[in-house]
Amino acid sequence: MKPVRFLHKVRRTFVAMFWGWVAFMAGYAILAGLDRLLNPRPTAWCDHLTIWLFFGVYSVPVILTAWLLILLPVDCLVPESSWLRKPSVAALLGLLIGILPFTLLGTWNSMNSFESWWHEVIRCLNDKGTWLYLGGAGITGLTAALHIVLKHPRQPGSTG
């Protein structure tokens, strides 16, 4: 088997991250719709649509940064034949690596000791808004990782 070229990895990781972003935005729309149905408020649907569109545009730079700093380097460093490219392993790692940056950024000020950091993590997890970011980041990472391993399965015995 011949090694996978760099430009192919750039394209496949970009497409995978795009589908991760689509899954994130679809999940956000579903959650907003359920919230609207379960908690009726006197706001119009156009308000929810505006927020959804704003959130979609706002998340694009974050998604592109995650693609360039996380997904592309990981795809370039992990060999095509690695056990890390098994769908179950890739999905779990995509979920965890998607959540990790938001966890670290959200609790950065309390990293002077493990106990204070852990208490800040627990405090953040009690905030409803945190779950939107963590869930969205996890869904994006999970979907992107699964897209890569399912569309481009492991190549036993290959290099690069």
N, CA, C and O of each residue as an XYZ file, in Angstrom:
640
protein
N       0.836     -1.185      0.000
C       0.000      0.000      0.000
C       0.879      1.245      0.000
O       1.905      1.290      0.678
N       0.473      2.246     -0.758
C       1.261      3.468     -0.778
C       0.774      4.417      0.309
O      -0.393      4.380      0.701
N       1.676      5.269      0.793
C       1.295      6.186      1.871
C       0.249      7.204      1.397
O       0.180      7.558      0.220
N      -0.546      7.651      2.348
C      -1.574      8.647      2.053
C      -0.890     10.008      1.963
O      -0.111     10.374      2.843
N      -1.172     10.733      0.929
C      -0.548     12.040      0.713
C      -1.111     13.083      1.664
O      -2.237     12.979      2.151
N      -0.278     14.100      1.910
C      -0.649     15.152      2.844
C      -1.899     15.905      2.392
O      -2.792     16.151      3.204
N      -1.981     16.274      1.120
C      -3.151     17.023      0.646
C      -4.437     16.205      0.766
O      -5.512     16.760      0.989
N      -4.320     14.886      0.617
C      -5.487     14.029      0.823
C      -5.926     14.098      2.285
O      -7.121     14.141      2.578
N      -4.955     14.107      3.200
C      -5.294     14.210      4.628
C      -5.901     15.573      4.950
O      -6.821     15.666      5.762
N      -5.400     16.615      4.328
C      -5.977     17.947      4.534
C      -7.434     17.951      4.096
O      -8.306     18.438      4.815
N      -7.693     17.404      2.909
C      -9.063     17.394      2.389
C      -9.977     16.528      3.250
O     -11.081     16.946      3.600
N      -9.525     15.328      3.591
C     -10.419     14.437      4.342
C     -10.678     14.936      5.751
O     -11.780     14.751      6.268
N      -9.693     15.566      6.391
C      -9.946     16.095      7.731
C     -10.835     17.331      7.674
O     -11.657     17.543      8.565
N     -10.679     18.152      6.633
C     -11.548     19.326      6.486
C     -12.996     18.893      6.289
O     -13.902     19.440      6.918
N     -13.215     17.909      5.417
C     -14.576     17.408      5.181
C     -15.132     16.773      6.456
O     -16.305     16.956      6.780
N     -14.296     16.030      7.175
C     -14.745     15.409      8.423
C     -15.136     16.470      9.445
O     -16.147     16.326     10.133
N     -14.345     17.529      9.549
C     -14.670     18.595     10.496
C     -15.926     19.341     10.069
O     -16.706     19.778     10.916
N     -16.128     19.490      8.760
C     -17.363     20.107      8.271
C     -18.567     19.296      8.726
O     -19.538     19.868      9.221
N     -18.526     17.969      8.570
C     -19.650     17.139      8.987
C     -19.809     17.150     10.508
O     -20.924     17.037     11.015
N     -18.710     17.284     11.228
C     -18.803     17.448     12.676
C     -19.530     18.730     13.043
O     -20.352     18.748     13.959
N     -19.220     19.810     12.318
C     -19.896     21.088     12.542
C     -21.379     20.981     12.197
O     -22.218     21.514     12.922
N     -21.715     20.297     11.096
C     -23.122     20.114     10.708
C     -23.871     19.343     11.799
O     -24.995     19.699     12.154
N     -23.249     18.289     12.327
C     -23.888     17.514     13.404
C     -24.092     18.383     14.638
O     -25.131     18.302     15.294
N     -23.106     19.210     14.953
C     -23.213     20.116     16.090
C     -24.366     21.097     15.906
O     -25.159     21.300     16.826
N     -24.466     21.710     14.719
C     -25.527     22.679     14.469
C     -26.906     22.007     14.427
O     -27.893     22.589     14.878
N     -26.974     20.792     13.892
C     -28.245     20.062     13.893
C     -28.661     19.728     15.323
O     -29.828     19.878     15.685
N     -27.714     19.281     16.124
C     -28.007     18.991     17.529
C     -28.454     20.221     18.279
O     -29.368     20.153     19.100
N     -27.816     21.349     18.005
C     -28.197     22.605     18.640
C     -29.622     23.004     18.243
O     -30.403     23.456     19.080
N     -29.950     22.834     16.965
C     -31.299     23.170     16.499
C     -32.343     22.271     17.156
O     -33.413     22.741     17.541
N     -32.037     20.992     17.284
C     -32.967     20.055     17.924
C     -33.164     20.418     19.393
O     -34.292     20.448     19.884
N     -32.066     20.695     20.091
C     -32.177     21.066     21.505
C     -32.936     22.377     21.688
O     -33.735     22.505     22.616
N     -32.696     23.349     20.815
C     -33.421     24.617     20.907
C     -34.909     24.406     20.627
O     -35.754     25.018     21.281
N     -35.234     23.545     19.659
C     -36.631     23.246     19.366
C     -37.321     22.544     20.526
O     -38.458     22.867     20.868
N     -36.625     21.579     21.131
C     -37.198     20.890     22.296
C     -37.376     21.848     23.464
O     -38.386     21.801     24.166
N     -36.392     22.716     23.670
C     -36.500     23.702     24.738
C     -37.703     24.619     24.500
O     -38.416     24.978     25.437
N     -37.913     24.984     23.261
C     -39.046     25.850     22.898
C     -40.378     25.136     23.146
O     -41.334     25.747     23.625
N     -40.436     23.842     22.820
C     -41.681     23.091     23.015
C     -41.952     22.792     24.482
O     -43.099     22.844     24.927
N     -40.898     22.479     25.238
C     -41.087     22.099     26.638
C     -41.221     23.302     27.573
O     -41.839     23.197     28.632
N     -40.651     24.433     27.189
C     -40.722     25.645     28.009
C     -41.253     26.794     27.165
O     -40.476     27.637     26.717
N     -42.557     26.842     26.940
C     -43.102     27.903     26.087
C     -42.850     29.284     26.688
O     -43.127     29.536     27.860
N     -42.325     30.152     25.861
C     -42.066     31.532     26.265
C     -42.608     32.443     25.172
O     -42.826     32.004     24.043
N     -42.823     33.698     25.503
C     -43.402     34.609     24.502
C     -42.387     35.113     23.467
O     -42.539     36.224     22.958
N     -41.371     34.332     23.150
C     -40.421     34.745     22.110
C     -40.814     34.094     20.791
O     -41.387     33.005     20.762
N     -40.502     34.767     19.730
C     -40.865     34.270     18.398
C     -39.821     33.269     17.910
O     -38.681     33.261     18.376
N     -40.234     32.422     16.957
C     -39.316     31.445     16.366
C     -38.173     32.149     15.653
O     -37.064     31.620     15.581
N     -38.440     33.348     15.121
C     -37.368     34.060     14.404
C     -36.241     34.441     15.364
O     -35.092     34.560     14.938
N     -36.547     34.636     16.654
C     -35.487     34.898     17.628
C     -34.576     33.686     17.757
O     -33.354     33.826     17.807
N     -35.171     32.490     17.811
C     -34.370     31.264     17.900
C     -33.555     31.059     16.626
O     -32.400     30.638     16.688
N     -34.144     31.352     15.490
C     -33.428     31.210     14.216
C     -32.249     32.181     14.145
O     -31.172     31.818     13.672
N     -32.450     33.403     14.609
C     -31.374     34.385     14.619
C     -30.224     33.932     15.508
O     -29.058     34.031     15.125
N     -30.554     33.439     16.687
C     -29.523     32.939     17.601
C     -28.803     31.749     16.977
O     -27.580     31.650     17.071
N     -29.549     30.840     16.339
C     -28.944     29.667     15.704
C     -27.991     30.088     14.596
O     -26.884     29.558     14.498
N     -28.410     31.039     13.755
C     -27.548     31.516     12.676
C     -26.312     32.229     13.222
O     -25.206     32.035     12.717
N     -26.498     33.041     14.238
C     -25.364     33.722     14.855
C     -24.389     32.709     15.444
O     -23.176     32.827     15.273
N     -24.925     31.725     16.131
C     -24.077     30.696     16.745
C     -23.340     29.896     15.664
O     -22.182     29.521     15.848
N     -24.010     29.640     14.548
C     -23.361     28.924     13.451
C     -22.209     29.699     12.867
O     -21.146     29.131     12.616
N     -22.397     30.993     12.645
C     -21.327     31.827     12.097
C     -20.212     31.997     13.124
O     -19.034     31.946     12.771
N     -20.569     32.199     14.383
C     -19.599     32.386     15.445
C     -18.737     31.133     15.646
O     -17.562     31.239     15.997
N     -19.312     29.961     15.426
C     -18.575     28.716     15.681
C     -17.606     28.351     14.561
O     -16.729     27.512     14.770
N     -17.733     28.948     13.391
C     -16.859     28.601     12.260
C     -15.376     28.833     12.579
O     -14.573     27.936     12.324
N     -14.970     29.992     13.124
C     -13.547     30.149     13.448
C     -13.055     29.137     14.492
O     -11.915     28.678     14.430
N     -13.915     28.799     15.436
C     -13.541     27.816     16.449
C     -13.337     26.451     15.791
O     -12.371     25.753     16.099
N     -14.239     26.071     14.892
C     -14.133     24.791     14.198
C     -12.884     24.759     13.325
O     -12.172     23.755     13.310
N     -12.607     25.837     12.601
C     -11.409     25.876     11.753
C     -10.134     25.793     12.590
O      -9.171     25.136     12.194
N     -10.128     26.452     13.737
C      -8.972     26.374     14.622
C      -8.783     24.956     15.146
O      -7.661     24.451     15.182
N      -9.872     24.314     15.550
C      -9.778     22.932     16.023
C      -9.298     22.006     14.911
O      -8.545     21.065     15.162
N      -9.731     22.272     13.694
C      -9.286     21.456     12.559
C      -7.778     21.599     12.374
O      -7.068     20.601     12.248
N      -7.288     22.846     12.359
C      -5.864     23.077     12.110
C      -4.967     22.655     13.266
O      -3.858     22.170     13.040
N      -5.430     22.831     14.499
C      -4.577     22.557     15.656
C      -4.742     21.164     16.252
O      -3.863     20.685     16.969
N      -5.874     20.508     15.957
C      -6.102     19.195     16.577
C      -6.255     18.104     15.529
O      -5.431     17.192     15.461
N      -7.300     18.186     14.712
C      -7.639     17.055     13.835
C      -6.593     16.801     12.756
O      -6.193     15.654     12.556
N      -6.145     17.828     12.061
C      -5.157     17.633     11.001
C      -3.835     17.091     11.545
O      -3.310     16.131     10.982
N      -3.271     17.664     12.619
C      -2.028     17.080     13.147
C      -2.192     15.645     13.642
O      -1.308     14.812     13.435
N      -3.316     15.351     14.293
C      -3.536     13.988     14.774
C      -3.632     13.017     13.600
O      -3.062     11.927     13.648
N      -4.345     13.404     12.554
C      -4.472     12.526     11.394
C      -3.128     12.325     10.701
O      -2.859     11.250     10.164
N      -2.287     13.353     10.713
C      -0.965     13.219     10.093
C      -0.018     12.367     10.939
O       0.851     11.690     10.390
N      -0.169     12.390     12.252
C       0.748     11.661     13.131
C       0.354     10.205     13.362
O       1.226      9.360     13.565
N      -0.929      9.899     13.336
C      -1.382      8.530     13.600
C      -1.266      7.722     12.306
O      -1.862      8.092     11.294
N      -0.512      6.628     12.325
C      -0.367      5.808     11.109
C      -1.713      5.247     10.642
O      -2.622      5.020     11.440
N      -1.812      5.035      9.345
C      -3.046      4.513      8.753
C      -3.410      3.133      9.291
O      -4.585      2.766      9.294
N      -2.425      2.365      9.743
C      -2.690      1.006     10.221
C      -2.861      0.935     11.740
O      -2.985     -0.159     12.292
N      -2.868      2.076     12.420
C      -2.913      2.098     13.875
C      -4.248      1.593     14.425
O      -5.296      1.745     13.799
N      -4.178      0.991     15.605
C      -5.393      0.544     16.294
C      -6.235      1.744     16.727
O      -7.418      1.585     17.027
N      -5.646      2.943     16.764
C      -6.407      4.147     17.099
C      -7.419      4.502     16.017
O      -8.311      5.320     16.242
N      -7.283      3.888     14.842
C      -8.220      4.152     13.748
C      -9.391      3.169     13.723
O     -10.173      3.166     12.772
N      -9.517      2.347     14.745
C     -10.716      1.509     14.860
C     -11.891      2.432     15.184
O     -11.729      3.372     15.961
N     -13.076      2.184     14.602
C     -14.201      3.110     14.818
C     -14.548      3.371     16.279
O     -14.795      4.519     16.650
N     -14.572      2.344     17.111
C     -14.955      2.564     18.511
C     -13.910      3.396     19.245
O     -14.259      4.279     20.028
N     -12.643      3.122     19.001
C     -11.568      3.873     19.656
C     -11.552      5.312     19.142
O     -11.442      6.253     19.928
N     -11.662      5.481     17.829
C     -11.644      6.821     17.238
C     -12.831      7.656     17.731
O     -12.680      8.848     17.998
N     -13.995      7.043     17.852
C     -15.175      7.778     18.321
C     -14.971      8.262     19.757
O     -15.250      9.419     20.074
N     -14.489      7.380     20.613
C     -14.267      7.758     22.011
C     -13.207      8.846     22.121
O     -13.397      9.822     22.846
N     -12.098      8.691     21.412
C     -11.045      9.699     21.458
C     -11.503     11.015     20.833
O     -11.150     12.085     21.329
N     -12.280     10.955     19.755
C     -12.820     12.180     19.159
C     -13.711     12.927     20.130
O     -13.650     14.153     20.220
N     -14.542     12.190     20.861
C     -15.411     12.799     21.866
C     -14.584     13.457     22.968
O     -14.822     14.611     23.324
N     -13.615     12.723     23.505
C     -12.810     13.246     24.612
C     -11.919     14.405     24.175
O     -11.794     15.395     24.894
N     -11.303     14.289     23.007
C     -10.437     15.364     22.529
C     -11.271     16.584     22.130
O     -10.781     17.712     22.195
N     -12.509     16.376     21.724
C     -13.395     17.507     21.449
C     -13.760     18.263     22.707
O     -13.849     19.491     22.692
N     -13.971     17.546     23.792
C     -14.376     18.165     25.055
C     -13.194     18.788     25.794
O     -13.356     19.803     26.471
N     -12.016     18.196     25.673
C     -10.857     18.613     26.463
C     -10.509     20.099     26.338
O     -10.313     20.742     27.369
N     -10.421     20.681     25.135
C     -10.050     22.115     25.080
C     -11.030     23.027     25.814
O     -10.610     23.976     26.475
N     -12.330     22.753     25.707
C     -13.301     23.594     26.406
C     -13.212     23.408     27.910
O     -13.410     24.356     28.671
N     -12.916     22.196     28.339
C     -12.750     21.954     29.778
C     -11.540     22.715     30.301
O     -11.605     23.343     31.358
N     -10.440     22.660     29.564
C      -9.235     23.358     30.011
C      -9.397     24.880     29.945
O      -8.981     25.586     30.865
N      -9.995     25.385     28.872
C     -10.183     26.828     28.755
C     -11.149     27.366     29.799
O     -10.944     28.451     30.342
N     -12.197     26.610     30.079
C     -13.201     27.065     31.038
C     -12.726     27.052     32.470
O     -13.302     27.728     33.323
N     -11.680     26.289     32.749
C     -11.212     26.165     34.126
C      -9.760     26.614     34.272
O      -9.098     26.268     35.251
N      -9.267     27.379     33.310
C      -7.855     27.759     33.284
C      -7.437     28.560     34.520
O      -6.325     28.375     35.015
N      -8.294     29.437     35.026
C      -7.937     30.315     36.147
C      -7.726     29.556     37.450
O      -7.099     30.081     38.370
N      -8.229     28.345     37.546
C      -8.133     27.611     38.816
C      -7.135     26.459     38.732
O      -7.270     25.482     39.469
N      -6.152     26.549     37.864
C      -5.210     25.442     37.694
C      -3.990     25.537     38.605
O      -2.943     24.973     38.286
N      -4.104     26.237     39.729
C      -2.964     26.296     40.634
C      -2.812     25.021     41.463
O      -1.718     24.729     41.946
N      -3.882     24.268     41.632
C      -3.788     22.955     42.286
C      -4.877     22.050     41.714
O      -5.875     22.523     41.169
N      -4.671     20.760     41.846
C      -5.644     19.815     41.284
C      -6.997     19.959     41.970
O      -8.033     19.897     41.307
N      -7.005     20.150     43.294
C      -8.278     20.250     44.008
C      -9.087     21.460     43.554
O     -10.291     21.355     43.322
N      -8.424     22.615     43.429
C      -9.171     23.802     43.009
C      -9.648     23.658     41.555
O     -10.740     24.109     41.210
N      -8.828     23.032     40.714
C      -9.240     22.802     39.331
C     -10.443     21.863     39.288
O     -11.403     22.119     38.561
N     -10.398     20.782     40.060
C     -11.491     19.814     40.060
C     -12.782     20.450     40.571
O     -13.849     20.180     40.019
N     -12.716     21.284     41.604
C     -13.909     21.976     42.110
C     -14.478     22.917     41.052
O     -15.695     23.065     40.944
N     -13.606     23.553     40.274
C     -14.072     24.434     39.198
C     -14.741     23.628     38.087
O     -15.742     24.065     37.518
N     -14.191     22.446     37.774
C     -14.818     21.573     36.777
C     -16.212     21.177     37.237
O     -17.159     21.240     36.454
N     -16.353     20.773     38.485
C     -17.667     20.382     39.025
C     -18.623     21.566     39.007
O     -19.795     21.403     38.669
N     -18.140     22.766     39.368
C     -18.989     23.958     39.346
C     -19.470     24.260     37.926
O     -20.634     24.599     37.716
N     -18.567     24.133     36.959
C     -18.935     24.396     35.564
C     -19.946     23.367     35.060
O     -20.844     23.708     34.290
N     -19.808     22.123     35.484
C     -20.730     21.077     35.029
C     -22.131     21.274     35.587
O     -23.092     20.724     35.049
N     -22.261     22.043     36.647
C     -23.581     22.352     37.186
C     -24.266     23.480     36.427
O     -25.446     23.754     36.649
N     -23.533     24.135     35.532
C     -24.089     25.207     34.707
C     -24.668     24.606     33.431
O     -23.995     23.858     32.722
N     -25.934     24.945     33.145
C     -26.608     24.381     31.972
C     -25.944     24.789     30.657
O     -25.894     23.994     29.719
N     -25.440     26.005     30.581
C     -24.798     26.481     29.368
C     -23.521     25.736     29.032
O     -23.162     25.598     27.862
N     -22.832     25.252     30.065
C     -21.591     24.509     29.842
C     -21.865     23.245     29.044
O     -21.059     22.852     28.201
N     -22.990     22.615     29.304
C     -23.311     21.362     28.605
C     -23.499     21.582     27.110
O     -23.207     20.693     26.310
N     -23.984     22.758     26.730
C     -24.130     23.058     25.305
C     -22.762     23.082     24.629
O     -22.581     22.492     23.564
N     -21.809     23.759     25.245
C     -20.472     23.833     24.654
C     -19.767     22.480     24.674
O     -19.198     22.054     23.669
N     -19.809     21.810     25.819
C     -19.152     20.503     25.917
C     -19.798     19.492     24.988
O     -19.106     18.739     24.304
N     -21.128     19.475     24.963
C     -21.837     18.544     24.076
C     -21.558     18.837     22.615
O     -21.324     17.923     21.823
N     -21.582     20.119     22.259
C     -21.303     20.482     20.871
C     -19.893     20.133     20.452
O     -19.676     19.613     19.357
N     -18.926     20.417     21.322
C     -17.532     20.089     21.013
C     -17.346     18.573     20.940
O     -16.631     18.076     20.070
N     -17.985     17.844     21.846
C     -17.878     16.382     21.829
C     -18.515     15.775     20.588
O     -17.954     14.865     19.977
N     -19.689     16.278     20.217
C     -20.369     15.779     19.016
C     -19.542     16.083     17.774
O     -19.441     15.250     16.873
N     -18.952     17.267     17.724
C     -18.117     17.629     16.576
C     -16.926     16.697     16.462
O     -16.650     16.174     15.382
N     -16.214     16.482     17.566
C     -15.050     15.597     17.550
C     -15.416     14.162     17.235
O     -14.728     13.495     16.462
N     -16.499     13.682     17.831
C     -16.950     12.308     17.584
C     -17.325     12.108     16.122
O     -16.918     11.124     15.503
N     -18.097     13.035     15.570
C     -18.533     12.913     14.174
C     -17.355     12.993     13.218
O     -17.276     12.223     12.261
N     -16.433     13.926     13.471
C     -15.264     14.063     12.595
C     -14.403     12.803     12.634
O     -13.965     12.319     11.590
N     -14.161     12.276     13.821
C     -13.340     11.068     13.934
C     -14.017      9.877     13.257
O     -13.366      9.106     12.552
N     -15.313      9.732     13.472
C     -16.028      8.622     12.833
C     -16.062      8.778     11.317
O     -15.961      7.787     10.593
N     -16.201      9.992     10.834
C     -16.210     10.207      9.386
C     -14.890      9.744      8.770
O     -14.878      9.086      7.730
N     -13.796     10.089      9.414
C     -12.490      9.706      8.865
C     -12.322      8.195      8.870
O     -11.921      7.620      7.858
N     -12.620      7.536      9.992
C     -12.346      6.094     10.056
C     -13.355      5.271      9.260
O     -13.028      4.168      8.821
N     -14.561      5.771      9.066
C     -15.533      5.004      8.283
C     -15.389      5.244      6.783
O     -15.568      4.320      5.990
N     -15.067      6.472      6.387
C     -14.875      6.761      4.959
C     -13.492      6.322      4.470
O     -13.310      6.026      3.289
N     -12.532      6.283      5.375
C     -11.159      5.913      5.032
C     -10.685      4.876      6.048
O      -9.950      5.215      6.975
N     -11.100      3.603      5.885
C     -10.777      2.589      6.886
C      -9.280      2.333      6.994
O      -8.487      2.699      6.127
N      -8.935      1.682      8.108
C      -7.528      1.334      8.368
C      -6.963      0.544      7.195
O      -7.662     -0.222      6.533
N      -5.686      0.758      6.968
C      -4.976      0.028      5.926
C      -3.878     -0.778      6.592
O      -2.765     -0.277      6.751
N      -4.159     -2.017      6.987
C      -3.149     -2.800      7.684
C      -1.872     -2.917      6.856
O      -1.897     -3.208      5.660
N      -0.764     -2.678      7.539
C       0.528     -2.832      6.880
C       0.995     -1.623      6.120
O       2.083     -1.653      5.546
N       0.207     -0.537      6.088
C       0.622      0.652      5.351
C       1.447      1.574      6.241
O       1.484      1.400      7.459
N       2.087      2.523      5.648
C       2.834      3.537      6.396
C       2.248      4.886      6.075
O       1.692      5.094      4.997
N       2.376      5.827      7.035
C       1.976      7.216      6.811
C       0.556      7.417      6.825
O       0.089      8.542      6.648
